[in-house]
Amino acid sequence: MYRIKLSDFEGPLDLLLFFIKRDELDIYDIPIAKITKDFLEYLQYLQELDLDIAGEFIVTAAELMQIKVQMLLPREGVGEEELDPRAELVRRLLDYKRYKEMAEQMQRMSNEQSKVYYRRNLTNDPKIVEDPSEENLLRDVSLFDLIAAFKYVVDRMPRKHVHEINKPNVTIDEQIDYILNFFKEKSEATFVQIVSAMVEKIRIVVTFIALLELIKQKQIGVRQVDPYGEMVIVKLPTEVSA
């Protein structure tokens, strides 16, 4: 199976923050049973897609299950000093959230400065010019948003009660060509529309990985109008060398 590693691949804390934002959860009162279930479900999809998953995901899954067990055990006493099993996780999430927001703010400041002052070596430090046609392309669409679209398609596939073992008859390169040819006739589409004619799960999986590769190569962009809403995939214009 083709294995892909994204340079800006999000970690397990990003996935937990994704759930908290998506479901509007109280970070100080995390419903540990629900978030553990969601985490394990997404971890299964990450493994199924054969992405290069860091060991931290497995460790975090184990920590979530341990916290879940501790929450189910009877408490000894009712003193105010009794520690909440979620306390350490909440502390880590808050610290990580602060660092991440600060890093994003510094990146925005750097990008703003790049529009005014820039080095002459355009290959390593190109001048950033606003493109009005791309104003709705959000740079913060995460891998987990994309997996949500993949999950939507897979969950609605007809269930087979007989397990079939077939040799994969599709490659990443073939599906990259398929996606690029698809956008020769369309300016934008959803992932559901791209795979609507596919009946094999393996072909949908490979197509999704091909999509990730095209995003990594900056040939494909993603637009998401509403937070955690349906994503629209667009073909990015070919960059012209300076």
N, C-alpha and C positions, 0 to 999 in steps of 0.2 A: 504494500500500500504506500502511496505517495505520502511523505511527511512534510509538513510545512511549518516554518517558524516565522512569526511576524516580529519585526524589530520592536514594535511598540505594543507587544502582547500584554494584556492586562493580567494582574495577579488575583489571588483569592480575595483579598480585601476589596479590590475593585468590584468583584462579583457581588460581595455582600452589600456594598454601597449601592450597586445597581438595583438589587432587590429592595433596599430601604427606600430609595428614591421612587422606583416604579410603583410600589405598593403603598407609598406614603406612610411608612412605618415610623414609629417613635424609636429613635436610635437608643434612647435611654431605657426602653422597655421592649426589647426585641422579642417577638413571638418565636422562640427558639425552635419549636417543632415545625412550624411552617417554613422558616428560613433554612433549616437543615434539609427538609424535603426538597425545596427548590434547588439548593446547592448541589445535592447529590444527583438530581435530575439533570442539571446542566453539566455536571462533571461527566455523566454518562454520555452526553452528546459530544463533549470535547474529546472523550476517548474514542467514540465511534467515528468521529471525523479524523482521528489519528493526528491531531494537532500535537505539537511539541509541548506537552504539559509539564510545568515545573513541579517538583516534588512538594512544593508548598501547598498545592491544591489538595493532595492526599492528606497532608498533615492537618490542614484546616478542617477537612471533612471529619477526621478523627476527633479533633477538638470540639466540633459542633455536636457530634454524637455523644461525647463525654459530658458536655454541658447539658444536653437533653436528658441524659440519664440522671445527672445530679438534680435537675429540676423536678424529676419525677419521684425522687427519694423523699421520704418524710423528713421534715426539718426537726432538728433537736433544739427545742426551746423557741421562744418568740422574741428574743432580745433584739434591740435595734442594731447591735453591732454585728449581727450575723451577716456574713458576706453573701452577696448575690453571685451565683455561679457565672453569671454573664458579665460581671464587673470588669474583668481583665479584657475580655473581647471588646466591650464598649470603649474602654480606654484606648486600646490599639486602633479601633476604627476612628475615634475622634482625632487622635494624633495623626493618623494617616490622612484623614480628610483635610486637616489643616495644612499639612505639608503639600498635599496635592493641589489644593486651591491656591496656595502661595506660588507653587511652581507654574501653574497655569497663568496666574496673574503676571509673573515675571516674563513668561513666554509671550503674552499679549503685549507687554511693554516693549519687549525686544522686537516684535513684529512691527509695531508702530514706528519704532526708530528706524527700522530697515526701509521704511517707505520714504524716509528723509535722507538719512546718511547710510551709505553702504560702501563696501570696499570695491575696488575696481576689478578684482578677480571674480567675474560673474559666474564662473563654474562652481566655485566653492561658497560664494555668498551673493546670490542673485538679488537684484533690487526687486522688492515686492511691489507689484502694481495691481490695484484693485480691478477686478473684472466684473462689471455689473451683471453679466450673464450667470455668474456663479455666486451671487450674493446669498442665495438660499441654501448653498451647500454647507452643511455643518461639519466642522472639523472634529467635533467631539463625539461623533457616532461611534459607539464601541463595538468590539467583537461580540459582546453579549447581546447587543441590539440585533446584530446580524443572525446570531444563533436563534434568537426568538423567532425570526422569520423562517429559518430552517425548521425549527420545532413545529411551527404552525403548519407547514406543508406535510411533514412526516406524520404528525398526529392525525391528519385527515386522510391518510392513505388507507385503502381497504385492508383490513386485517386478514392475513392468511393463517389458516389453522394447520397447514402442512408446511414444514420447513424445507425449502428447496436450496440446494447447494449448486450454484452456478459459477463458472469461471467468469470473472469480470471482463466484459467486452467493450470497455470504454476506458479512455486514458484522460489525464489532465489536459494534455495538449489538444486533444480532440474537443474537449468541452470549452477550452479557451477560445478555439476557433469558432465553436458554436455560438458562444456569447457575443464575440466580436461581429460575427455575421448577423446575429439577431439585431444588433444595434445599427446595422447598415440601413435597415428599414424603419426603425423606431428611434426616437430621440430619448425616450425614457420608458421604464417599465418596472414593475415590482418583481421580486424573486418568484412569487407565485405565478406570475404571467410567464416568466422565463422557463419554468419547469412544468407548465400546465399540461404539456403533451407527453410527459414522461410517466411511465408506469412502474419502472424498476427503481427500487430504493437506492441501489448502488449508483445508478446514473444521477440521481438527485444529489447524493452525497458528493460524488466527484464534481458535479457542476458547482456545488457550493464551494468546494475547495478551489476550483478554478476561479471562481468569483473573488475569493480572498487573495489569490495570487495576482489578479488583475488590479485589485485595490492597492496591493503592495507595490505594484509597478506604476501606479497612478494613471492607469488607462481607464479606470472606472471610478466614479464618485458616487456618493450616497447622500440623498437629501431626505431629511425627516422634518416635516412641518410641525407636528405636535410631538412633545416629549413622549417617548415610548409608543408612538403611533406607527402607522404603516410607513415603511421606508420605500423611497423611489430611487432606483438605480439609473444612473445616467452615464453616457459615454463622454469622457473628458476630451477636450480638443488636444491634438498632438502639439507638444511644446516645440517651438522653433528655437534653434540654438542662436545665442547672441553673437 
